[in-house]
């Protein structure tokens, strides 16, 4: 039986300042030198292991770059070596379908180690804009950054594409902003997660997990809290419950639901890249755990793993395919019974590349003991893939939630 742990990916509306439409046409750019840019960054790094050969490209004197190519099959991936980028460089990318064909492009940006930095499939599904874009600051130096273009993972589409990129060197360093999370054990009314209503949820009860845990409600809650805190102990994340005073400022809420589904363990509002929204919601479905184990400790571990998984989505983490990692979605249900952790693993939703969860969490939240960066008085770029919704976060010289 395959792992039932899923999360809803509500794709953020993205439209960048470099435009949202283009003319037909295009030529295959795979493996060719791009002639649009003759100066600027000088590519040096080879493509990471497991990547197709990367075409070396350069930004022009105005720090713009245009790429054209085709995707001819579901396993076709075009990779472009953008050269070295540095902490604080801002990269805007817009990839659109052009010419004849049905291409629904999906793009991702990786560093020289093949670690995912940005990812986007569709700009706005609700308006049928299936092009791809991302916009945000680079969070660490690397001697090579790689743009990968392929077809969406949902359909086998083919056709021409054109990607337009803009580089703004040294714009700003992304702030490290801690996250508060509340585990909603006391029940709630009018709960909505991923744009779906779940009505009124009862208070957490062991009996809602399985009848044999009817007298273990407090023990299960204690296990969830302690184990989830251990998962995030390295990072600036504060986990409390509805038995504690409500945190000051914004916080993400993890609800515990019953009665609506047994097909998935949990769902989150979206994959909130770099925690652009610090008020996300997620829900863990207790009845999905029925029959998983008769052990109280193992069941508490499974519940805590799912809680940490959904919090991970609200902090920008994607699914991976290593059963030892908290973001795994490929293992059997029983893999949840073992202690999982945030680690490095292959991405599920893109055909190449890895997710370095510890690095992404540190670059988003900072360490628990101290923040190493502060907000300048004029603010910092915060949003990872929000395009037109990207804004400068103004504030004092110390990092605070907005």
Residue pairs with C-beta under 8 A, 6 or more apart in sequence:
1 332
1 333
2 330
2 331
2 332
3 323
3 328
3 329
3 330
3 331
3 332
3 333
3 335
3 336
4 263
4 264
4 265
4 288
4 333
5 264
5 265
5 266
5 306
5 309
5 328
5 329
5 336
6 264
6 265
6 266
6 267
6 329
7 266
7 267
7 268
7 271
7 282
7 309
7 310
7 313
7 319
8 193
8 194
8 267
8 268
8 269
8 270
9 121
9 270
9 271
9 349
10 194
10 195
10 269
10 270
11 120
11 121
11 122
11 123
11 124
11 125
11 270
12 120
12 270
12 273
12 276
12 385
12 386
12 387
12 389
13 123
13 124
13 127
13 386
13 387
13 388
13 389
14 120
14 123
14 124
14 133
14 134
14 135
14 385
14 386
14 387
14 388
14 389
15 123
15 124
15 133
15 387
15 388
16 92
16 93
16 94
16 133
16 135
16 166
16 387
16 388
17 92
17 166
17 388
18 64
18 92
18 94
18 164
18 165
18 166
19 94
19 164
20 94
20 96
20 123
20 129
20 131
21 96
22 96
22 98
22 162
22 164
23 98
24 98
24 99
24 100
24 160
25 68
25 98
25 99
25 160
26 68
26 69
26 70
26 98
26 99
26 160
26 161
26 162
27 68
27 69
28 68
28 69
28 70
29 55
29 67
29 68
29 69
29 78
29 80
30 52
30 55
30 69
30 78
31 53
31 55
32 55
33 55
33 56
33 57
34 55
34 56
34 57
34 58
34 65
34 66
34 67
34 80
36 57
36 60
36 64
36 65
36 66
36 67
37 57
37 58
37 59
37 60
37 64
37 65
38 58
38 60
38 61
39 58
39 59
39 60
39 61
40 58
40 59
40 60
40 61
40 63
40 83
40 167
41 58
41 59
41 82
41 83
41 84
41 85
41 167
42 58
42 83
42 84
43 56
43 57
43 58
43 81
43 82
43 83
43 84
43 144
44 83
44 84
44 143
44 144
45 81
45 83
45 84
45 112
45 142
45 143
45 144
46 54
46 144
47 53
47 54
47 79
47 81
47 144
47 146
48 110
48 112
48 113
48 114
48 146
48 353
49 114
50 114
50 352
50 353
51 77
51 79
51 110
51 114
51 146
51 148
51 352
51 353
52 77
52 78
52 79
52 352
53 79
54 79
54 80
54 81
54 146
55 78
55 79
55 80
55 81
56 80
56 81
56 83
57 65
57 67
57 80
57 81
57 82
57 83
58 65
58 83
59 65
59 82
59 165
59 167
63 166
63 167
63 168
63 169
64 164
64 165
64 166
64 167
65 82
65 164
65 165
65 166
65 167
66 162
66 163
66 164
66 165
67 80
67 147
67 149
67 162
67 163
67 164
67 165
68 98
68 160
68 161
68 162
68 163
69 78
69 149
69 160
69 161
70 76
70 101
70 158
70 159
70 160
70 161
71 78
71 103
71 105
71 149
71 150
71 151
71 157
71 158
71 159
71 161
72 158
73 156
73 158
74 151
74 156
75 351
76 150
76 151
76 158
77 148
77 149
77 150
77 351
77 352
78 148
78 149
78 150
79 146
79 147
79 148
79 149
79 352
80 146
80 147
80 148
80 149
80 163
81 144
81 145
81 146
82 91
82 144
82 145
82 146
82 147
82 165
83 144
83 145
84 141
84 142
84 143
84 144
84 145
85 91
85 138
85 141
85 142
85 145
85 167
86 138
86 141
86 169
86 170
87 138
87 139
87 140
87 141
87 173
88 137
88 138
88 169
88 170
88 171
88 172
88 173
89 137
89 138
89 167
89 168
89 169
89 170
89 171
90 135
90 136
90 137
90 138
90 167
90 168
90 171
90 172
90 381
91 109
91 118
91 134
91 135
91 136
91 137
91 138
91 145
91 165
91 166
91 167
91 168
92 133
92 134
92 135
92 165
92 166
92 168
93 107
93 109
93 118
93 132
93 133
93 134
93 135
93 147
93 163
93 164
93 165
94 131
94 132
94 133
94 163
94 164
94 165
95 105
95 107
95 131
95 132
95 133
95 149
95 161
95 162
95 163
95 164
96 105
96 131
96 161
96 162
96 163
97 103
97 104
97 105
97 130
97 131
97 159
97 160
97 161
98 159
98 160
98 161
98 162
99 159
99 160
100 159
100 160
101 157
101 158
101 159
101 160
102 157
102 158
102 159
103 151
103 157
103 158
103 159
103 160
103 161
104 121
104 122
104 130
104 151
104 152
104 154
104 155
104 157
105 130
105 131
105 132
105 149
105 150
105 151
105 152
105 161
106 119
106 120
106 121
106 132
106 149
106 150
106 151
106 152
106 153
106 350
107 118
107 119
107 120
107 132
107 133
107 134
107 147
107 148
107 149
107 150
107 163
108 116
108 117
108 118
108 119
108 120
108 147
108 148
108 350
108 353
109 116
109 117
109 118
109 119
109 134
109 145
109 146
109 147
109 148
110 116
110 117
110 145
110 146
110 148
110 352
110 353
111 117
111 140
111 142
111 144
111 145
111 146
112 142
112 143
112 144
112 145
112 146
113 142
113 354
113 356
114 146
114 352
114 353
114 354
115 344
115 353
115 354
115 355
115 356
115 359
116 318
116 347
116 350
116 353
116 354
116 355
116 356
116 360
117 138
117 139
117 145
118 134
118 136
118 273
118 384
118 385
119 134
119 273
119 318
119 347
119 349
119 350
119 385
120 132
120 133
120 134
120 385
121 130
121 132
121 152
121 153
121 154
121 349
122 129
122 130
122 131
122 132
122 152
123 129
123 130
123 131
123 132
123 133
123 387
130 152
132 149
133 385
133 387
134 384
134 385
134 387
135 383
135 385
135 386
135 387
135 390
136 174
136 273
136 274
136 381
136 383
136 384
136 385
136 386
136 390
137 171
137 172
137 173
137 174
137 380
137 381
138 145
139 173
139 174
139 363
140 359
140 363
147 163
147 165
148 350
148 352
148 353
149 161
149 163
150 350
150 351
151 157
151 158
153 349
153 350
153 351
171 381
172 376
172 379
172 380
172 381
172 392
173 373
173 380
174 274
174 363
174 364
174 373
174 380
174 381
174 382
175 373
175 374
175 375
175 380
175 382
175 393
175 399
176 236
176 363
176 364
176 365
176 366
176 371
176 372
176 373
176 399
177 236
177 275
177 278
177 364
177 365
177 366
177 382
177 399
177 400
177 401
178 236
178 237
178 238
178 365
178 366
178 371
178 399
178 401
179 236
179 237
179 238
179 251
179 252
179 275
179 278
179 314
179 315
179 365
180 237
180 238
180 240
180 247
180 249
180 250
180 251
180 252
180 278
181 237
181 238
181 239
181 240
181 251
181 252
181 253
181 254
181 311
182 239
182 240
182 241
182 242
182 246
182 247
182 251
182 252
182 253
182 254
183 221
183 224
183 225
183 228
183 239
183 240
183 241
183 242
183 254
183 256
183 307
184 201
184 241
184 242
184 253
184 254
184 255
184 256
185 203
185 204
185 221
185 241
185 242
185 243
185 256
186 203
186 204
186 242
186 243
187 200
187 201
187 202
187 203
187 204
188 200
188 201
188 253
188 255
189 199
189 200
189 201
190 197
190 199
190 200
191 197
191 198
191 199
191 200
191 201
191 255
191 257
191 281
191 283
192 198
192 281
193 255
193 267
193 268
193 269
193 281
193 282
193 283
194 267
194 268
194 269
194 270
198 255
198 257
198 260
198 283
201 255
201 256
201 257
201 258
202 208
202 258
204 217
204 220
204 221
204 256
204 286
205 214
205 217
206 213
206 214
206 215
206 216
206 217
206 219
206 220
207 213
207 214
207 217
208 256
208 258
208 286
208 287
209 220
209 286
209 287
209 289
209 290
209 299
209 303
210 289
210 290
210 291
210 294
210 299
212 294
213 220
213 296
213 299
216 296
219 296
219 300
220 296
220 299
220 300
220 303
221 241
222 300
223 296
223 297
223 300
223 301
223 303
223 304
224 300
224 303
224 304
224 307
225 239
225 241
226 304
227 300
227 301
227 304
227 305
227 308
227 339
228 239
228 304
228 307
228 308
228 311
229 239
231 304
231 308
231 326
231 341
231 342
232 239
232 308
232 311
233 368
234 358
234 361
234 362
234 367
234 368
235 361
235 362
235 365
235 366
235 367
235 368
236 365
236 366
236 367
236 368
236 371
237 311
237 365
237 368
238 247
240 247
249 401
250 278
250 279
250 401
251 278
251 279
252 278
252 279
252 280
252 281
252 282
252 311
252 314
253 280
253 281
253 282
254 281
254 282
254 283
254 284
254 307
254 310
254 311
255 281
255 282
255 283
255 284
256 283
256 284
256 286
257 283
257 284
257 285
257 286
258 285
258 286
258 287
259 287
260 285
261 285
261 287
261 288
262 285
262 287
262 288
262 290
263 288
264 285
264 288
265 284
265 285
265 288
265 289
265 306
265 309
265 336
266 282
266 283
266 284
266 285
266 306
266 307
266 309
266 310
267 282
267 283
267 285
267 310
268 280
268 281
268 282
268 310
268 313
268 314
269 277
269 280
269 281
269 282
269 314
270 280
270 313
270 314
271 313
271 316
271 317
271 318
272 280
272 313
272 314
272 315
272 316
273 316
273 383
273 384
273 385
274 316
274 360
274 363
274 364
274 382
274 383
274 384
274 385
275 314
275 315
275 316
275 364
275 365
276 382
276 383
276 384
276 385
276 386
278 401
280 314
282 310
282 311
282 313
282 314
283 310
284 303
284 306
284 307
284 310
286 303
289 299
289 302
289 303
292 298
292 299
292 302
292 333
292 334
292 336
292 337
293 299
293 302
293 334
293 337
295 337
298 337
299 337
301 336
301 337
301 338
301 339
302 336
302 337
305 326
305 336
305 339
305 340
306 336
308 326
308 340
308 342
309 326
309 327
312 326
312 327
312 342
312 357
315 360
315 361
315 364
315 365
316 360
316 364
316 384
317 327
317 342
317 355
317 357
317 360
317 361
318 327
318 347
318 348
318 349
318 355
319 327
319 328
319 329
319 347
319 348
319 349
320 327
320 328
320 329
320 345
320 346
320 347
320 348
320 354
320 355
320 357
321 328
321 329
321 330
321 345
321 346
321 347
321 348
322 328
322 343
322 345
322 346
323 330
323 331
323 335
323 340
324 338
324 340
324 341
324 343
325 340
325 341
325 342
325 343
325 344
325 345
325 357
326 340
326 341
326 342
326 343
326 357
327 342
327 345
327 355
327 357
328 335
328 340
328 345
329 348
330 348
342 357
342 358
342 361
343 357
343 358
344 354
344 355
344 356
344 357
344 358
345 354
345 355
345 357
346 353
346 354
346 355
347 353
347 354
347 355
366 372
366 373
366 399
371 399
373 399
374 397
374 398
374 399
375 393
375 395
375 396
375 397
375 398
375 399
375 400
376 397
377 396
377 397
378 392
378 394
379 392
379 393
379 394
379 395
380 392
380 393
381 390
381 392
381 393
382 390
382 391
382 393
383 389
383 390
383 391
393 402
395 402
